[in-house]
């Protein structure tokens, strides 16, 4: 098996991954993923595609993460891993699709409008 290259996005976070057969190491920006994501819930989010498809510890993942916050980055990484697993084995698709791991979450921050304080908040109005 050769290296599979996929991308995942969430908000402004972008995860580019390289998946190959190995012993289960996940390297994020040249650091171990447990060091990069010290929160246990985010580690669970990252491992979710592997756990659902019974592939835990079978693949090495090298990740380049950019933009966004740590939660957006973790969810972008989850999408990228799910896409890579499907590229490798298309029969895993129904399992991942049922859990909603193949959806690109389209919710983004609304832009600030001119003449207003924020996207929807207005400046204080004084009648007199």
N, C-alpha and C positions, 0 to 999 in steps of 0.2 A: 504494500500500500504506500502510495506517495503522500505528500503533504497536501492537506485540504485547506484552502484559504477562504474565509468568509468574513462578513462584516455585520455588525449589529449596532443599532442606534436607539437612543432613548433621550428625549429632550435635546440637550446639546452635546451629550456624551456619544462618542464614537469608539467602538471596540473592533479592532482588526485582529483576527486570530489565525494561527497556523496550527492545525490539528494533525497529529501523526501517532502511530502506534507506539506505546511505551509503557511506563509503570505508574502513570497517574499524576505526574507533576504538572502544576499549573504555575507558570511564570508570568507575572504582570509587571510590565515596565522594568524588566530585569530584577524583580524581587519576587519572593514567594507570595502567593495570593493570601496566605494567612497573615502575613506581615502587612501587606497592602490593605486588606480588608479585615481588621481585627475584630469586627462585630460578628457574632455567630450567625445572626439572621442573614447577613449578606453572604457569608460563606455557604449557608444552606441554599440561597437563591442561585449561586454560581454552580453548585453541585447538583441542582434539581434535574437538569436534563440527563445527566449520567445515572442518577439514582432511578429515575422513571424507566429508563431503557436498559437497566442492568449492565451498564458499561463502566461502573465506577472502578477506577484504577487500571483501565486498559489503554488510556490515551494520554499523551503528553500535549499540553496546550501552551503555546507561546502567545502572549497577548500584548498588543500596543493599545493603551487606553489614552484618550484625549478628551478634554472638555467635560463640563457638567460637574455634578457633585458625586459623592461616593455611592449613593443609592441608584442614581441614574446610570452610573458606570457599571454597577453590578448587574442591573437589568439589561443593559446593552450587551454585556458579556454573555448573559444567559441566552439571549436571542441568537447571538453569533454561534454559540456552542450548539444550540438546537439546530440551526441551519446546517452546520458542518456535519452533524450526526446524520441528518437526512440525505445530504449529498453522498455520504459514505454508504448508507443503507436506507433506501426509500421505504422499506417496510416499517420503520420506526415512526413514520409520519402520523398515523392515527393516534398513537399514544401521546405524542407531544401536542398534537392539535387539540385533543380532548381537554388537556390541562391549560390550553391557551398560551403555550410557549412559542408559538410561531407568529403571533400578532405583533406588529410594530405599533407600539402605543403612540398615537398621533398627538397627544396633548402636549402643547408647548406653552411657554410664557407669552401672554398677550402683550403686544407692544404698547409703549407709552405714547399717548396722543398729545399733540401740541395744544396749549391752552388748558391743560389739565395737569393735576399733580402726579397722577399715575395713570394706569391703563383705564380705569373707570372712576377713580376718585377725582373730584373736582376741587378747585380752589374754593375757599370759604366765600359765600355770597353775602354781601351786606346790602340790605334794602335801603338803609338811611345812613 
